[in-house]
Amino acid sequence: MRSDGELIALIGATGVGKTALAIQIAQRFNGEIVGADSRQIYRYMDIGTAKPTLAERAAAPHHLIDVTEPDQPLTLAEYQRLAYAAIADIHARGKLPLLVGGTGQYVTAVLEGWSAPEVPPDPTLRAELEAICAAHGTTALFEQLRELDPVSAARIDPHNARRLIRALEVCILSGKPFSAQRQKVPPPYRVLEIGLYMPRQALFPRLDARIERMMQDGLLEEVAWLHERGYDPRLPALSGLGYAQLGAHLRGECSLEDAVTAFKRETRAFVRRQETWFRHHGAPEWFLATESAAVLERIAAWLHEEK
């Protein structure tokens, strides 16, 4: 197949060090970073999403950060289109695109060329499904999806309300299983997929320390500001790590200490789910997070192979 240029994907669990390494790669190989993070796409949500700082963005160009409002979520198809457009623009300027992030669906959709259903969101139906979730939990949504589309139910995390609701929405509105509307047309890139990992006994304390820094940097105030601006805490954007737990504290449902403890606990659970996803999707070459020099050497060798 003809190649439209190289693409490097850098994946791994949250907090493992992808941003710092991606900047090194971009600086050494004339690259630009295309974000693959389903939370960093939202404006105003900076601290809790560990969004690259202004200094980091100045060190290497970043794309697909701050592209939408917290109450205007992107569909997977919309993200995919934006990612392909960013990659094409980077190639057109003679630079190397780096797809970087921990949202497995985003990475896989780009690398495998998923053809996602073009079913626009339906606010009324979503509100009904969200009400079911609020009353009966994600189990009720999962059982409904299993009846309508057992293939999708087997693939989707039964605790991920956002993905369950989207799959049900597509099934109900189109009258067809969500899984039947997905095809794969791999894009014409020459791809090197690199995975970063860190043993949990090292990563989990690192994540706890990062959460403490987020609190010191003003995460509670960031969440409160979003609520004051009128962004509904039930929005998918605000259901993410940190925002959900601190939102519960702001509503008087738990102490701040309990909220932070829950934030840490849910972050560890999220890392486990990320690791499961990456084990079953794609074929990355895995490196320890401390092996940045080895990663740079591998990329240099890979780029030379094309010459």
Secondary structure, DSSP 8 states (H G I E B T S, - for coil): -----EEEEEEE-TTSSHHHHHHHHHHHHTEEEEE--TTTTBTT--TTTT---HHHHHHS-EESSS-B-TTS---HHHHHHHHHHHHHHHHHTT-EEEEEES-HHHHHHHHHTEE-------HHHHHHHHHHHHHH-HHHHHHHHHHH-HHHHHHS-TT-HHHHHHHHHHHHHHSS-TGGG-EE---S-EEEEEEEE--HHHHHHHHHHHHHHHHHTTHHHHHHHHHHTT--TTSGGGGSTTHHHHHHHHTTSS-HHHHHHHHHHHHHHHHHHHHHHHHHS---EEEETT-HHHHHHHHHHHHHHT-
